[in-house]
Amino acid sequence: MENIRTLSSTQELDKLHKNIKGLRALIESISKYMVFHINQSLFIEIGTNTSIKKLMNKFSECHDVIFNLKEISKNNKKVESASYSVSKKMSFIADMLEANSAERKSNPDIFSDRNLRLKHYEFTSWKKTTMTESLLFAVQLKLPDVPRQEWPKHVHKPIAKELDVSNKLVVKCIDELKNRNLC
């Protein structure tokens, strides 16, 4: 019975990952469309203030859903990676719209809240301070391929610097890897 639950859970996670990848593909298409029009100097065709504001609001709602998946992301590398890339792309689109909008001079309120940038920053901060499966895997790859007794002193420091996370978080990851007998 437990295997069926695990299989169902695995199937559900795979379906969730597939849906997030679909969202990422949609957002990538929107991004390419905007870049094309910006390069053609036809930004005005992308939309009015109202349509851009609606797009930003929808992206904000999507981001809320993605960020609420953080507990699942913590335990699933694929979901974490897909969710983070969607967050990053939405933030990029918001920045691109702001930087290239002719309306930003005449109507600066359209981009005043910087909501997506702040939400992406929150996601990035969470990712840098939370022990996730992908971080455990990254730390494991960076550890020396020798017995622990032969590790250099403060082995965690260069790993933390390279992965751009705190020393404390890398130490937690190493402890978890030890508990799992993976190092």
N, C-alpha and C positions, 0 to 999 in steps of 0.2 A: 504494500500500500504506500509506503514511504517513497519507493521508487517512482510510482505514478505521480505523487505530489511533486517530487523533484523534477520529473520530466515535464509535468504541466508548468511548473515554475520556470523551467528552462525554456520551454516553448513560449511562455508569456514574455520572458525577458528578450528572447529572439524577436518576437513580434514587436515589442516596444522599441528595440534597437532599429528594426526595419522602419517603423513609423518615424522615428527621429531622423533616420537617414533620408526618408522622403521629405520631411520638413526641411532638412539641410539642402536637399536638391532644389526645392522650391525657392528657398531664400537665395541660393546661388544663382538661380535663373533671374530672380529680381535684381540681384547685384549686377549680373552681366548686362541686363537690359539697361540699367541706369548708367553703367560705365559706357556702353555704346552711345547713348544719347548725350552724355557729357562730352565724350570725344567728338561727337558730331555737332556740338554746341547747340543742341536742341533740348536742353534741360527743361525748358518751359513746357515741353510736351509730356513730361513725366506726370505732371499733375498740378492741381491748384493747392493752395495752402490747406484747404479742407481735406483733400485726398491725402496729402503728405502727413497731415496730423492723424488721420484715421489709420494710415499705414503704421505710423509710429506707435499708436495705441494698440494695434493688433500685435505688433512685435513685442510690446511690453507685456501683453497678456500671455503670449507664447513663452516669453522669458520666465514669467511667474510659474508656469506649468513645468518648464524645464528645471528651474531651480528647486521646485518642490520634489523633484525626482532625486535629490541629492543622496538620500539614504540608499536608494537603489544604486545610484552611481558609485557610492562608496564601495560596494561589493561586486560591481560588474564593470570591468575595464571598457567594454564596448559601449555601454550606455554612458559612462562618464566621458569618454572621448567624443562620442557623437553629440552629447548635450553641450559640452564645452565648445565644440566647433560651431554649433548653431548660435550659441550666445556670442561668440567672438564675431561671427559673420553679421549678426543683427547689429551689433555695436558699430562694426565697420560701415554698414550701410547708413546708419544714423549719422556717423561722422562725415561720410561722403556727401550725403544730402545737405548737411549743414555747410560744409566747405564749398559746395558748388551751387548753392541755391541763390538765385538772384533775389529771392524774397527775403533772405536773411537781413538785408540792409533796410528794406522797407517795412518788414514785419518780423522783428527779432524774437517775438514771443513764440513763434512756431517751434523753435528749438530751445526755448528757455529752460526747460526742466532737466535736460540731459539725462533723462530717465534710463535709457538703454545703456549708456556709458556707465552710469552708477551701478546698474544691475549686473553688468558684466564685471565690473570691478569687485562687486560683492562675491560673485561666483569665483573669480580668480583668487580672492582672499581666502574663501572657503577651501579651494583646491590646494592652496599653499599651506594651509594649517590643519588639514585633515588627512589622517592615514587612510589611504584608499588602496584597493588592490593594484591599481596601476603604479602607484608610488612604491608599494612593497616590491613589485616586480622590477621597477627601475633601480631601487636601492640594491636589490639582490644582484642585478647585473653589474653594478659598480663595485661590489665587494671583491676583495682579492680572492683569487682562486687557490688559496692555501688554507690549511687548518686555522681555526680561530686563534689558537695560541701564537701563531706566527704573524697575525695581523699587526700592522704598525699601530703605534699609539695614536689615539684620536683619529681613527680611520673614518669616522663619521664626518669630520669637518670638510675635507675636500668633496665628499659626496654631496653634502648639503649645499655647498657653494655651487657645484656643477648643476644640481637640480633646482637651484633657486628656492630652497625651503630652509627652515630653521634647523640648527644642529639638534635641538631637542626632538623635533619630528623625526629626523633620521635615526636618532637613538631609539625612539619608540618603534620605528620600523625594524631596526636590527633586533630589538628584543622580541618583537612578534615573529620575525623569521627564525630566531632561536627557538621560540616556543613551538613553532611548526616543524622544527628540525630541518629547516631549509638552508641553514648555514652553520 
